[in-house]
């Protein structure tokens, strides 16, 4: 029985997961009501075409990307500055450099190989940063982030949603339909930040993100098989 006993932080992980699902349910309930009242709202206007093409062409790579690589990279970028330690600031820097590097790798490159190489490079860079003595401005920056964590929590949740606009379009256009489509990601970003603050470690939003994506992958299984 002792093996089945969950730690407080693990219980908090599942608690936040169920709260997040409940918030999704409320959002989609209200969205259903809205589309009934305003039938002109066309939620089919934008499609995640490239994402679904990737899923159909490389199902295994898609699952690994969604459940493992995306949670690690995205949480390292978006939640590492929410009440951070100095180590997490280093992780943020490595994540930024990783996303910059991805922009220079050809789109036709093998997805798993591409992201694995980037993650490995980021990890080696992270080890290099750990060997350095923290600069004074980094310590001050950490204090600033720590004191203003609520602001960065909300900002990063919104930014997390906004970057997913590019799942649907290329370029910089934005409208109410896109806002509706990305709003569940903003909800997710809110809860990822929440558990980062409560459990005081970046690993927990990575877990929650992976759980969130795993459920989506589960419902997509008929298309993957």
N, C-alpha and C positions, 0 to 999 in steps of 0.2 A: 504493500500500500504506500510505503514511503516513496517508491519510485514514481507513483502517480501524482504526488504532491507537487504542484507548480509553484515556482517562485513568485513573489509579488509582482515583479516586472513582467513575467510571462503572463500572469493573469491580467495585467494591465494591457498587454498586447492584444489578447483576445477581447477584452472589454472594448478597447478602441476599435477593433475590427468590427464588432457587432454594432457599435454606435455609427460607424462609417456606413455600413450596409443599411442601417435604419435611415440615415440621412439620404442615401441614394434613393431608397424607396419613397421617402417623402418628396424628393425632387421630381422623380418620374411620375408620381401621383399628381402633383401640381402641374407638371408639364402636360400630362394627359388631359387635365381639366382645361388648361390654356388652349391646347390645340382643338378642343371641342368648341370652346367659345370663339376662337379665332381660327377657322379652318384654313385660312390663307397661309398660315405658317407652314412652310415646306421644309421639313426636316430631312428630305431626300435630296435637297439642293446640292449638298456636298457629300462626297464619298471618300473613304480612306483607300483609294484605289491602289496606291503603291504598297501599302501595308498588306492588303489582301493578296496582291500579286506575290509578294515575298512569302506570305504564309502558304500559298498554293504551290509555289515553286520549291520551297525548302522548309517543310513542316518542322523538322527537328531543329533546324537553325532558328526558326521563329520561336519555338518553345524555349530554347536556351536563352535567346535574346530577351524574351518577355519576362521570364521568371528569374533569371540569374543576372545577366549583364546589365539590362536596363535599370533594375533596382539599385545595383551597386553604383553605376555611373551617375544616374540622375539624382540619387540621394546624396552622393558625394558632392554634387554641384549645388543642389538646392537646399539641403538641410544642414550642411556642414558649418554654415555661418549662424545658425540658430543656437544661441547659448553655447558657443564653441569652446573647446579646449584649444591650446596651441597646436596640438596634433591635428585637430579637425580643420584648422586654418590651412595647414600644410596639405591636407587632403583636398580642400577646396582649390588650392592653387594647382595641384596635380590634375584635378578634374577639369578645370578650365583649359589647361594645356592639352588634355586628352581630346576634348571636343574640338579644339583648334586643329589638332593633328588629323582628326577624322575628316575634316573639311578638305584636306589635301590628298586623301587616299581615294583612288578611283572608285566610283560607285559600283562598278562591275566586279570588284575584288570579292573574294570569298568572305561572307559576312562573319562567320565564326573566327576565321583566321585573322581578319582585320581587327575585330574588337578584342580578341585575345592578345594580339600584339600591342594594341594601345593600352590595355589594362596592365600588361606586364611592364611596359615602359613607364607607365605612371607609378607603378609600385616601386620600381627601382629609383625613380626620381624622389618618391616619398622617403625611401630609406636614406637617400642623400640628405634631404632636408632634416631628417631626425638627427643626423650626425652633426648638424650645425648648431651653434649657440643661437637661441632666439634673439632676433633684433629687438631693440627697445620699442620701435614703432609698432612691431607686431604685438607686443604685450599690451601696448596702449590701445591698439585696434581691437584686441580681444576684450578688454574692459569695456570699450565703447559698445561693441556688439552685445555683450552680456547685459549691460544696463538697458539697452534698447531692444531686447529680444522680441517683444511683442510686435514691434514694427517690422522687424525682419521676418518674423514668423508669417505675418499676413502678406507682406510683399512677396516672399518666396512662394507662398501658396498660389498667389495670383499669377506670378511669372511662370510657375510650373504649368498652370492651365494654358497660359497664352502661347507657350512654345509648342503646345500640341495642336495649335492652329495649322501648323505645317504638315500635320497628318492629312489634312483635307485640301490644302491649297499650296500653291507656290506664289511667293511674293508677299505683299504687305496689306492686302485688303482685309477688311473686317466689317462684320455686320451682326445683327441681332441673332441670326441663325447660327453663326459661328460661335457667338457667346453661349448660346444654349448648348451647343455640341461640346464645348470645352468645359462647361460648368462642373460636370462630375469630376474632372481633373482638379479643379480648384478645391472642391470638397475633399478629394483625396489628399491634396497638398496640405490642407488645413490639418487633417488628422495625422499625416506623416510628421508635420512640425510639432503637433501636440504631444505625440509619444516621444519625440526627441527631447522635448523639454521635461516631460514627466520622468522618463527613464534615464535621462542624462547620458545617452550614448548614441552614436550614429548608427550602430548596428540595428537598433530597434525600428527606425523608419525603413531601413532596408528590408527587414523581415516583413513588416506590414505591407510594404510596396510589393514584395514578392507574393505574399498571400493574396493581395488584391488582383494582381495580374494572373495568378494561377487560376483563380475562379473564372476570369474571362477566358483563359485558354481552355478550361474545362468545358465551357459552353460552346466553344468553337470546335471541339473535338470532332463532331460530325463532318465538318469541312476539312479537317486535317487528315482524317482516315480515308 
